[in-house]
Amino acid sequence: MQGVLTGFAVIAVVIGIGYVLGRRGHLGDEGRTVLTRLAFNVATPALLFTTLAGADLSVIFSRRLLVTAAGTASAAALFITVGLVRRWGTGQITIGALCSSYVNAGNLGIPIAVYVLGDASLVAPVLLFQQIVVTPLALTILDLNRPGEPRPLFQRLTTPLRNPMAVGSLSGVLVAATGWTVPSPALEPLTLIGNMSVPAVLLAFGISLRGSGIPARGDSRSAIVLSATLKTTVQPLIAWSIGAGVFHLQGAALLDVVVTSALPAAQNLYTYASQYRVGEQLARESILLSTVASIPVLITVAALLG
């Protein structure tokens, strides 16, 4: 329980600071936009590279990752199905599917893994899966559906290679796969820049809350409630069902996959929505609702399976 509360407290303080900055206008009218662009184009790609460059890629083939991947795909598929029936549009559906399944494995998952699971490395599989598979796929879909004239086929096919988030992730994986050690003079500046990612994302999210009303109101209400429900309840239930029933996980292994799946939607999803100017309300309010709702869920999971 201490790990859950500690992780949420850290995030809440930084988001609160962002909200105060937004209310008082200390960063000006473009403060949120600048922080979002900084995180998307510079800081987060650097963080992804430095994180994945030293990762153990063998975790990709673990049973725990298979459970996590199945839970992620199932939750996203449920939102996509409803979105297609309701005709919410490709961009809105993509953001909603991410909010329904993409867990906050970094700035919240790591402290919870330390205090609840006893090992920070246990979030590595989901972190790798999300950054190697989910992020490039989702951002490619958003890129290809930008408004404007259709682009040449070559540009459409090479979209992932021109996205800074995907480039950071794939470059890190390439370094890890080759076993090359990045020299310190090159790695340390990237590490320093990458350390700006989480604060920038959380501050931008806090600024975005300025002037917003009660969550889940307006045209996006159904999508917001659906994505938050899928994220906080359905995805961990799917992970528990598959982990226990299919892969016969027990004890700490089962606790790991269920706790990981019960983490709320990641704050950087709002960065994606802002960057592509689609589903911003959906991302902001779904993240907020899932973050609040996941507190009792995580405490219950830790009590029942711990």
The 8 nearest C-alpha neighbors of each residue, nearest first, counted from 0:
[[1, 3, 2, 298, 4, 115, 301, 114],
 [2, 0, 4, 3, 5, 114, 115, 111],
 [3, 1, 114, 111, 5, 0, 115, 4],
 [2, 4, 0, 6, 111, 1, 5, 7],
 [3, 5, 7, 1, 2, 6, 8, 0],
 [6, 4, 2, 8, 7, 3, 1, 9],
 [7, 5, 107, 3, 9, 110, 8, 4],
 [6, 8, 10, 4, 9, 5, 11, 3],
 [9, 7, 11, 5, 10, 6, 4, 12],
 [10, 8, 12, 6, 7, 11, 5, 13],
 [9, 11, 7, 13, 8, 12, 14, 6],
 [12, 10, 8, 14, 9, 13, 15, 7],
 [13, 11, 15, 9, 10, 14, 8, 16],
 [14, 12, 16, 15, 10, 11, 201, 202],
 [13, 15, 205, 17, 11, 201, 16, 202],
 [16, 14, 18, 12, 13, 17, 11, 205],
 [15, 17, 13, 19, 18, 14, 20, 12],
 [18, 16, 202, 205, 206, 14, 20, 15],
 [17, 19, 205, 206, 15, 21, 16, 20],
 [20, 18, 22, 16, 21, 17, 23, 15],
 [21, 19, 17, 23, 18, 25, 22, 24],
 [20, 22, 206, 18, 24, 19, 23, 209],
 [23, 21, 19, 20, 24, 209, 18, 206],
 [24, 22, 20, 21, 25, 19, 26, 18],
 [23, 25, 21, 27, 26, 22, 20, 28],
 [24, 26, 20, 23, 27, 21, 22, 30],
 [27, 25, 30, 24, 20, 28, 29, 21],
 [28, 26, 24, 30, 29, 25, 21, 31],
 [27, 29, 30, 26, 24, 31, 32, 21],
 [30, 28, 32, 27, 31, 33, 26, 34],
 [31, 29, 26, 33, 27, 32, 28, 34],
 [30, 32, 203, 34, 33, 29, 35, 206],
 [33, 31, 35, 29, 30, 34, 36, 203],
 [32, 34, 36, 30, 35, 31, 37, 29],
 [35, 33, 37, 31, 32, 36, 199, 203],
 [36, 34, 32, 38, 33, 37, 270, 31],
 [35, 37, 39, 33, 38, 34, 40, 32],
 [38, 36, 34, 41, 35, 40, 39, 33],
 [37, 39, 42, 35, 43, 196, 36, 41],
 [40, 38, 36, 37, 43, 41, 35, 270],
 [39, 41, 37, 163, 36, 38, 42, 44],
 [42, 40, 37, 44, 38, 43, 39, 45],
 [41, 43, 193, 38, 196, 45, 192, 44],
 [42, 44, 46, 196, 38, 45, 39, 193],
 [45, 43, 167, 164, 47, 46, 42, 41],
 [46, 44, 193, 48, 42, 43, 189, 47],
 [47, 45, 193, 43, 49, 44, 48, 50],
 [48, 46, 44, 50, 168, 45, 49, 167],
 [47, 49, 171, 167, 45, 51, 46, 50],
 [48, 50, 52, 46, 47, 51, 45, 190],
 [51, 49, 47, 48, 52, 46, 53, 54],
 [50, 52, 171, 54, 53, 48, 172, 49],
 [53, 51, 171, 175, 174, 49, 50, 48],
 [52, 54, 51, 175, 50, 55, 49, 171],
 [55, 53, 51, 52, 56, 175, 50, 123],
 [54, 56, 57, 58, 53, 175, 51, 59],
 [57, 55, 58, 59, 54, 176, 175, 172],
 [56, 58, 59, 55, 60, 61, 54, 124],
 [59, 57, 61, 56, 60, 124, 55, 64],
 [60, 58, 57, 61, 56, 124, 64, 128],
 [59, 61, 58, 57, 62, 64, 65, 56],
 [62, 60, 58, 63, 64, 59, 65, 57],
 [63, 61, 65, 64, 66, 60, 246, 242],
 [64, 62, 66, 61, 65, 256, 67, 252],
 [63, 65, 67, 66, 62, 61, 124, 68],
 [64, 66, 62, 68, 63, 67, 69, 61],
 [67, 65, 69, 63, 64, 68, 242, 238],
 [66, 68, 64, 70, 65, 69, 71, 63],
 [67, 69, 71, 65, 70, 66, 64, 72],
 [68, 70, 66, 72, 71, 67, 73, 65],
 [71, 69, 73, 67, 238, 68, 72, 234],
 [70, 72, 100, 68, 74, 69, 73, 67],
 [71, 73, 75, 69, 70, 74, 76, 68],
 [72, 74, 76, 70, 75, 71, 69, 77],
 [75, 73, 77, 71, 76, 100, 72, 234],
 [74, 76, 96, 72, 78, 77, 73, 100],
 [77, 75, 79, 73, 78, 74, 72, 80],
 [76, 78, 80, 74, 75, 79, 73, 81],
 [77, 79, 81, 75, 80, 76, 96, 82],
 [78, 80, 82, 76, 77, 81, 92, 83],
 [81, 79, 77, 83, 78, 82, 76, 84],
 [80, 82, 84, 78, 83, 79, 85, 77],
 [83, 81, 79, 85, 87, 80, 84, 86],
 [82, 84, 86, 80, 85, 81, 79, 87],
 [83, 85, 81, 82, 86, 80, 87, 79],
 [84, 86, 82, 83, 87, 81, 80, 88],
 [87, 85, 83, 84, 88, 82, 81, 89],
 [86, 88, 82, 85, 91, 92, 83, 89],
 [87, 89, 91, 86, 90, 92, 82, 83],
 [88, 90, 92, 91, 93, 87, 144, 141],
 [91, 89, 93, 92, 88, 277, 141, 94],
 [92, 90, 278, 94, 93, 88, 89, 95],
 [91, 93, 95, 89, 90, 94, 82, 96],
 [94, 92, 90, 96, 95, 91, 89, 97],
 [93, 95, 97, 91, 96, 92, 278, 98],
 [96, 94, 98, 92, 97, 93, 226, 91],
 [95, 97, 75, 99, 93, 98, 94, 78],
 [96, 98, 101, 94, 99, 95, 100, 93],
 [97, 99, 95, 264, 96, 100, 101, 226],
 [100, 98, 226, 230, 96, 97, 229, 75],
 [99, 101, 71, 97, 74, 230, 75, 98],
 [102, 100, 97, 264, 98, 265, 99, 103],
 [103, 101, 264, 265, 262, 104, 263, 100],
 [102, 104, 265, 264, 105, 107, 108, 263],
 [103, 105, 108, 102, 126, 107, 122, 109],
 [106, 104, 108, 107, 109, 103, 126, 122],
 [105, 107, 108, 109, 104, 197, 103, 110],
 [108, 106, 6, 105, 109, 103, 110, 104],
 [107, 109, 104, 105, 111, 110, 103, 112],
 [108, 110, 112, 119, 111, 107, 105, 106],
 [111, 109, 113, 112, 6, 108, 107, 114],
 [112, 110, 2, 108, 114, 113, 115, 3],
 [111, 113, 116, 119, 109, 110, 115, 118],
 [114, 112, 117, 119, 118, 110, 111, 116],
 [113, 115, 2, 111, 117, 112, 116, 110],
 [116, 114, 111, 112, 2, 117, 113, 0],
 [117, 115, 112, 118, 113, 114, 255, 111],
 [116, 118, 113, 114, 115, 112, 119, 111],
 [119, 117, 113, 120, 116, 112, 121, 114],
 [118, 120, 113, 112, 109, 121, 122, 117],
 [121, 119, 123, 122, 118, 112, 109, 124],
 [122, 120, 123, 119, 118, 112, 124, 255],
 [121, 123, 120, 124, 125, 104, 126, 119],
 [122, 124, 126, 120, 121, 125, 127, 58],
 [125, 123, 127, 126, 58, 122, 64, 59],
 [124, 126, 128, 127, 123, 122, 129, 64],
 [127, 125, 123, 129, 124, 128, 104, 130],
 [126, 128, 124, 130, 125, 129, 131, 123],
 [129, 127, 125, 131, 126, 132, 130, 124],
 [128, 130, 133, 126, 127, 132, 131, 134],
 [129, 131, 134, 127, 128, 132, 168, 133],
 [130, 132, 128, 129, 127, 168, 133, 169],
 [133, 131, 128, 129, 130, 134, 135, 136],
 [132, 134, 129, 136, 135, 137, 130, 131],
 [133, 135, 130, 137, 136, 129, 132, 138],
 [136, 134, 165, 138, 137, 133, 139, 132],
 [137, 135, 139, 133, 134, 138, 132, 140],
 [138, 136, 140, 134, 139, 135, 133, 141],
 [139, 137, 141, 135, 140, 136, 142, 134],
 [138, 140, 142, 136, 137, 141, 159, 135],
 [141, 139, 137, 143, 138, 142, 144, 136],
 [142, 140, 138, 144, 139, 143, 90, 137],
 [143, 141, 139, 144, 140, 145, 138, 158],
 [142, 144, 140, 141, 145, 139, 155, 158],
 [143, 145, 141, 142, 140, 146, 90, 89],
 [144, 146, 142, 143, 141, 147, 275, 90],
 [147, 145, 144, 148, 149, 143, 142, 275],
 [148, 146, 149, 145, 150, 144, 143, 142],
 [147, 149, 150, 146, 145, 151, 144, 143],
 [150, 148, 147, 151, 146, 143, 152, 155],
 [149, 151, 148, 154, 152, 155, 153, 143],
 [152, 150, 154, 153, 155, 149, 156, 148],
 [151, 153, 155, 154, 156, 150, 157, 149],
 [154, 152, 156, 155, 151, 157, 150, 158],
 [155, 153, 157, 151, 152, 156, 158, 150],
 [154, 156, 152, 158, 153, 157, 151, 150],
 [157, 155, 153, 154, 158, 152, 159, 160],
 [156, 158, 154, 160, 155, 159, 153, 161],
 [157, 159, 155, 161, 160, 156, 139, 154],
 [160, 158, 162, 161, 157, 139, 165, 135],
 [159, 161, 157, 158, 162, 166, 165, 163],
 [162, 160, 158, 159, 163, 157, 166, 165],
 [161, 163, 159, 165, 164, 160, 166, 158],
 [164, 162, 166, 165, 40, 44, 167, 161],
 [165, 163, 44, 167, 166, 162, 168, 39],
 [164, 166, 168, 135, 162, 167, 163, 169],
 [165, 167, 163, 169, 164, 168, 170, 160],
 [168, 166, 44, 48, 164, 170, 165, 47],
 [169, 167, 165, 171, 47, 48, 166, 170],
 [168, 170, 172, 166, 171, 167, 165, 173],
 [171, 169, 173, 167, 172, 168, 166, 48],
 [172, 170, 52, 48, 51, 174, 168, 169],
 [171, 173, 175, 169, 174, 170, 51, 52],
 [174, 172, 170, 176, 171, 175, 169, 177],
 [173, 175, 171, 52, 177, 172, 176, 179],
 [176, 174, 52, 172, 178, 173, 177, 53],
 [175, 177, 173, 174, 178, 172, 56, 179],
 [178, 176, 174, 179, 175, 173, 172, 180],
 [179, 177, 175, 176, 174, 180, 53, 173],
 [180, 178, 177, 174, 181, 175, 176, 52],
 [181, 179, 182, 178, 174, 53, 52, 175],
 [180, 182, 186, 179, 183, 185, 174, 52],
 [183, 181, 185, 184, 186, 180, 187, 179],
 [182, 184, 186, 185, 187, 181, 188, 180],
 [185, 183, 182, 186, 187, 188, 181, 189],
 [186, 184, 183, 182, 187, 188, 181, 189],
 [187, 185, 183, 189, 188, 184, 181, 182],
 [186, 188, 190, 189, 183, 185, 184, 191],
 [189, 187, 191, 190, 186, 192, 185, 184],
 [190, 188, 192, 186, 187, 191, 45, 193],
 [191, 189, 187, 193, 188, 192, 186, 194],
 [190, 192, 188, 194, 189, 193, 187, 195],
 [193, 191, 189, 194, 42, 190, 195, 188],
 [194, 192, 46, 42, 45, 190, 195, 191],
 [193, 195, 191, 192, 196, 190, 46, 197],
 [196, 194, 193, 192, 198, 42, 199, 197],
 [195, 197, 42, 43, 38, 199, 193, 194],
 [196, 198, 200, 199, 195, 201, 106, 194],
 [199, 197, 201, 200, 196, 195, 202, 13],
 [198, 200, 202, 196, 197, 34, 201, 195],
 [201, 199, 197, 203, 198, 202, 267, 204],
 [202, 200, 204, 198, 14, 203, 199, 205],
 [201, 203, 17, 205, 199, 204, 14, 200],
 [204, 202, 31, 206, 200, 205, 201, 34],
 [203, 205, 201, 207, 202, 206, 200, 14],
 [204, 206, 17, 18, 14, 202, 208, 207],
 [205, 207, 18, 21, 17, 203, 208, 204],
 [206, 208, 204, 205, 209, 203, 31, 18],
 [209, 207, 211, 205, 206, 210, 18, 204],
 [210, 208, 207, 211, 206, 18, 22, 21],
 [209, 211, 208, 212, 207, 22, 206, 21],
 [212, 210, 208, 209, 213, 207, 214, 284],
 [213, 211, 214, 210, 216, 208, 209, 215],
 [212, 214, 215, 216, 211, 284, 217, 210],
 [215, 213, 284, 216, 212, 288, 211, 287],
 [216, 214, 220, 223, 224, 284, 213, 217],
 [215, 217, 220, 214, 213, 219, 218, 212],
 [218, 216, 220, 219, 215, 221, 214, 280],
 [217, 219, 220, 216, 221, 222, 215, 223],
 [220, 218, 222, 217, 221, 223, 281, 216],
 [219, 221, 215, 216, 223, 222, 217, 218],
 [222, 220, 224, 223, 219, 225, 215, 218],
 [221, 223, 225, 219, 220, 224, 226, 95],
 [224, 222, 285, 220, 226, 281, 225, 221],
 [225, 223, 227, 221, 222, 226, 228, 220],
 [224, 226, 222, 228, 223, 227, 221, 229],
 [225, 227, 99, 229, 223, 228, 224, 98],
 [228, 226, 289, 230, 224, 285, 229, 225],
 [229, 227, 225, 230, 231, 226, 232, 224],
 [230, 228, 233, 226, 99, 227, 232, 231],
 [229, 231, 99, 227, 228, 234, 100, 232],
 [230, 232, 228, 293, 261, 229, 289, 227],
 [233, 231, 229, 234, 228, 235, 230, 236],
 [232, 234, 229, 236, 235, 237, 230, 231],
 [233, 235, 237, 236, 230, 70, 74, 232],
 [236, 234, 260, 238, 261, 257, 237, 233],
 [237, 235, 239, 233, 234, 238, 240, 232],
 [236, 238, 240, 234, 235, 239, 70, 241],
 [239, 237, 235, 70, 241, 236, 240, 257],
 [240, 238, 236, 242, 237, 241, 257, 243],
 [241, 239, 237, 244, 238, 243, 242, 236],
 [240, 242, 245, 244, 238, 239, 243, 237],
 [243, 241, 239, 246, 248, 240, 238, 244],
 [244, 242, 247, 248, 240, 241, 239, 246],
 [243, 245, 241, 240, 247, 242, 246, 239],
 [244, 246, 241, 247, 242, 243, 240, 248],
 [245, 247, 242, 248, 243, 244, 241, 62],
 [248, 246, 243, 244, 245, 242, 249, 241],
 [249, 247, 243, 253, 242, 246, 252, 250],
 [250, 248, 253, 252, 247, 251, 243, 254],
 [249, 251, 253, 252, 254, 304, 248, 305],
 [250, 252, 254, 253, 255, 249, 305, 116],
 [253, 251, 255, 254, 250, 249, 248, 256],
 [252, 254, 249, 248, 255, 256, 251, 250],
 [255, 253, 251, 257, 252, 304, 256, 258],
 [256, 254, 252, 253, 258, 257, 251, 259],
 [255, 257, 259, 253, 258, 254, 260, 63],
 [258, 256, 260, 235, 254, 259, 255, 238],
 [259, 257, 261, 255, 260, 256, 254, 297],
 [258, 260, 256, 257, 261, 262, 255, 122],
 [259, 261, 235, 257, 258, 262, 234, 256],
 [262, 260, 235, 258, 259, 231, 257, 297],
 [261, 263, 102, 260, 259, 103, 293, 258],
 [264, 262, 290, 289, 102, 103, 293, 265],
 [263, 265, 102, 286, 98, 103, 101, 289],
 [264, 266, 103, 102, 267, 268, 263, 101],
 [267, 265, 268, 269, 264, 286, 200, 201],
 [266, 268, 270, 269, 265, 200, 271, 201],
 [269, 267, 271, 270, 266, 265, 272, 282],
 [268, 270, 272, 267, 282, 271, 266, 283],
 [269, 271, 267, 273, 268, 272, 35, 274],
 [270, 272, 268, 274, 269, 273, 275, 267],
 [273, 271, 269, 279, 277, 275, 270, 274],
 [274, 272, 276, 270, 275, 271, 279, 269],
 [273, 275, 271, 272, 276, 270, 36, 35],
 [274, 276, 272, 273, 277, 271, 141, 145],
 [277, 275, 273, 272, 274, 279, 278, 271],
 [276, 278, 272, 279, 275, 90, 91, 273],
 [277, 279, 91, 281, 280, 272, 282, 94],
 [280, 278, 272, 282, 281, 277, 273, 283],
 [281, 279, 283, 282, 278, 284, 219, 285],
 [280, 282, 278, 279, 223, 284, 283, 285],
 [281, 283, 279, 269, 285, 280, 284, 286],
 [284, 282, 280, 286, 281, 285, 269, 279],
 [283, 285, 287, 286, 214, 281, 282, 280],
 [284, 286, 223, 288, 282, 227, 287, 283],
 [287, 285, 289, 264, 284, 283, 288, 290],
 [286, 288, 284, 290, 285, 289, 283, 291],
 [289, 287, 285, 291, 290, 286, 292, 284],
 [290, 288, 227, 292, 263, 286, 291, 287],
 [289, 291, 263, 287, 293, 288, 292, 286],
 [290, 292, 288, 289, 293, 294, 287, 263],
 [293, 291, 289, 294, 290, 288, 295, 231],
 [292, 294, 296, 290, 231, 291, 295, 289],
 [293, 295, 297, 296, 292, 291, 298, 290],
 [296, 294, 298, 297, 293, 299, 292, 291],
 [297, 295, 293, 299, 294, 298, 300, 292],
 [298, 296, 300, 294, 299, 295, 293, 301],
 [297, 299, 295, 301, 296, 300, 0, 302],
 [300, 298, 302, 296, 297, 301, 295, 303],
 [299, 301, 297, 303, 302, 298, 304, 296],
 [300, 302, 305, 298, 299, 304, 303, 297],
 [303, 301, 299, 300, 305, 304, 298, 0],
 [304, 302, 300, 301, 305, 299, 298, 254],
 [305, 303, 301, 254, 302, 300, 250, 253],
 [304, 301, 302, 303, 254, 251, 250, 300]]
